[in-house]
Amino acid sequence: MEQALTPATGPRRNEDIALDLLKFIAGSAGVGRTAAPSTGFVATTTHNTEDQVDQLLDLYTRCLRAIQST
């Protein structure tokens, strides 16, 4: 995968790309979000903050490996 060049910043580091990928996946899948009260079906699972942080760190590691393997 070629890294995009932008005039202001130059080539992007793998860590930056992995972080952007993490943000996209986490936002799409709802990883790290707390359950907001809503009408209808709501899953009864509760996640504490430490579990959410562990999930995000694991996801970042997976994203970084995926970027580095390309």
DODREN-102098 format. One line per 3 residues: number of its first residue (from 1); for each residue x, y, z of N, C-alpha, C. Coordinates in pm, 1 decimal, always signed. Each point is the difference from the previous one (the first is absolute). Layout:
# residues N
NUM = X Y Z X Y Z X Y Z  ...
//
This chain:
# residues 70
1 = +84.8 -117.9 +0.0 -84.8 +117.9 +0.0 +88.7 +123.3 +0.0  -21.1 +86.7 -95.1 +77.2 +123.5 -4.5 -54.6 +99.8 +100.0  +90.2 +72.0 +61.5 -42.2 +102.7 +94.5 -25.7 +128.3 -76.7
4 = -110.6 +64.8 +34.0 -38.6 +123.6 -67.2 +92.3 +113.9 +42.6  +38.5 +81.5 -95.4 +80.7 +117.6 +29.6 -89.7 +122.5 +2.6  +10.7 +74.7 +104.9 -70.4 +127.3 +6.6 +105.5 +108.4 +15.9
7 = -17.9 +112.9 -63.2 +102.1 +104.4 +3.8 +35.7 +46.4 +140.9  -95.7 +6.5 +89.7 +26.2 +54.6 +132.2 +69.2 -98.9 +93.0  -29.1 -128.0 -13.6 +50.1 -95.1 +98.1 +95.4 -104.4 -54.6
10 = +5.7 -20.3 -128.4 +84.4 -104.7 -54.8 -67.1 -135.3 +12.9  +78.8 -108.1 -7.6 -60.8 -133.5 +7.9 -55.8 -28.2 +139.4  -105.8 -76.3 +3.0 -63.1 -34.0 +128.0 +67.1 -123.2 +57.9
13 = +13.6 -0.9 +131.8 +58.3 -114.5 +68.0 -103.5 -110.3 +12.9  +47.4 -123.4 +11.1 -89.6 -113.8 +16.2 -87.1 +14.9 +124.4  +56.5 +55.9 +107.0 -75.6 +18.1 +124.0 -118.6 +94.0 -20.7
16 = +20.3 +105.0 -80.2 -108.2 +94.7 -27.4 -110.0 -65.0 -83.2  +39.9 -79.3 -97.6 -96.9 -69.5 -84.1 -77.5 -101.3 +83.2  +70.1 -73.1 +87.3 -66.3 -97.9 +86.7 -98.3 +69.1 +93.8
19 = +34.6 +117.7 +50.0 -89.9 +73.6 +88.3 -125.8 +43.9 -74.4  +15.7 +46.6 -123.4 -116.9 +37.3 -80.2 -88.3 -121.1 -27.3  +63.2 -113.7 -27.7 -75.7 -123.1 -22.9 -73.8 -41.5 +126.7
22 = +66.0 +11.7 +114.8 -62.8 -30.2 +128.5 -123.1 +87.7 +21.2  +13.7 +129.7 -25.9 -112.3 +92.4 +18.3 -117.8 -38.8 -89.1  +30.5 -36.5 -124.3 -106.1 -38.2 -93.2 -70.7 -126.5 +46.1
25 = +77.4 -103.1 +33.9 -59.4 -127.2 +40.7 -76.0 +15.5 +131.4  +60.5 +66.4 +95.9 -64.7 +17.1 +130.3 -128.8 +79.4 -13.5  +0.4 +102.2 -81.9 -120.7 +79.2 -20.7 -108.0 -77.4 -71.7
28 = +38.5 -81.4 -97.4 -97.4 -78.8 -75.4 -57.6 -113.8 +81.7  +85.0 -63.3 +80.4 -43.0 -117.4 +76.2 -46.5 +34.5 +140.6  +20.1 +122.9 +42.1 -42.3 +39.9 +133.6 +91.3 -51.3 +109.0
31 = +123.9 -30.7 -32.9 +95.6 -49.1 +99.2 +37.6 +115.3 +92.1  -3.3 -24.3 +129.8 +39.1 +101.1 +95.9 -109.9 +94.5 +41.6  -117.0 -14.3 -57.0 -112.1 +86.6 +38.1 -74.0 -60.3 +117.7
34 = -53.3 +87.0 +81.3 -88.3 -47.4 +106.2 -140.2 -9.9 -57.3  -78.7 -89.6 +53.5 -136.3 -18.1 -49.1 -85.8 +118.8 +41.3  -58.8 +64.4 -97.1 -88.9 +112.6 +26.9 -142.5 -52.3 +14.1
37 = -73.7 +52.8 +93.3 -137.6 -46.0 +13.8 -80.0 +31.6 -125.3  -78.4 -97.5 -43.9 -80.3 +21.1 -119.2 -124.3 -87.2 +7.0  -94.6 +33.0 -84.2 -122.2 -78.1 -7.6 +26.8 -121.9 -86.4
40 = -50.1 -113.9 +42.1 +19.4 -121.1 -78.3 +99.9 -91.7 +65.1  +55.9 -87.6 -80.6 +92.7 -100.3 +50.7 +132.4 +63.8 +39.8  +44.2 -30.5 +118.8 +129.5 +46.6 +47.8 +71.1 -120.3 +61.1
43 = +119.2 -25.8 -45.5 +76.2 -111.9 +53.4 +29.1 +24.7 +147.5  +0.3 -105.9 +78.1 +18.7 +15.0 +143.9 +145.4 -10.4 +42.7  +91.9 -5.7 -94.5 +140.3 -9.7 +37.8 +48.3 +133.8 +53.1
46 = +80.1 -7.0 +102.7 +59.3 +121.7 +54.2 +151.0 -11.3 -12.7  +61.7 +105.7 -41.6 +144.7 +3.3 -16.8 +55.1 +107.1 +92.1  +102.7 -37.3 +73.3 +62.1 +104.6 +79.9 +107.1 +68.9 -84.2
49 = +47.5 +108.9 +48.2 +95.2 +81.3 -75.3 +126.4 -76.7 -34.0  +47.4 -80.7 +92.2 +123.1 -75.5 -24.4 -17.9 -99.2 -115.0  -114.6 -65.3 -8.0 -26.7 -91.8 -110.7 -5.6 +74.2 -132.6
52 = -60.0 +118.6 -0.3 -8.4 +78.5 -122.6 +138.2 +43.7 -46.8  +84.6 +40.3 +93.7 +137.2 +40.1 -34.9 +75.5 -119.1 -57.0  -15.3 -116.0 +62.0 +66.0 -120.8 -50.4 -45.7 -33.6 -141.4
55 = -129.9 +14.9 -27.4 -52.2 -25.4 -133.8 +60.0 +96.1 -101.9  +8.9 +127.1 +36.2 +54.8 +99.5 -92.0 +148.5 -22.7 -25.8  +74.9 -34.4 +104.6 +142.5 -27.1 -18.2 +22.2 -123.4 -86.3
58 = -80.7 -102.2 +20.6 +9.3 -120.6 -81.7 -32.6 +31.5 -145.7  -103.3 +80.5 -20.4 -37.5 +39.1 -135.7 +109.6 +82.6 -65.6  +62.1 +91.4 +74.4 +110.1 +80.0 -55.3 +116.2 -90.2 -41.2
61 = +32.6 -97.7 +83.5 +109.2 -92.8 -31.4 -31.4 -76.8 -128.3  -122.6 -44.1 -13.9 -40.2 -72.9 -121.4 +6.8 +91.0 -122.7  -43.0 +124.4 +14.6 +5.6 +94.9 -111.4 +144.3 +27.4 -41.2
64 = +87.9 +19.1 +98.5 +140.7 +27.6 -29.0 +64.4 -117.9 -72.0  -29.2 -122.8 +45.6 +54.0 -119.0 -67.7 -49.0 -8.1 -143.8  -127.6 +32.6 -21.9 -54.8 -4.8 -134.4 +67.5 +101.8 -91.3
67 = +27.4 +118.2 +51.8 +65.8 +103.6 -79.6 +144.7 -39.5 -29.6  +69.6 -54.5 +98.0 +139.7 -36.6 -18.0 +17.6 -119.6 -91.8  -101.5 -83.0 -12.1 +12.6 -118.6 -85.7 -27.3 +30.5 -147.3
70 = -44.7 +121.5 -29.7 -28.6 +34.1 -139.2 +120.0 +58.1 -68.6
//
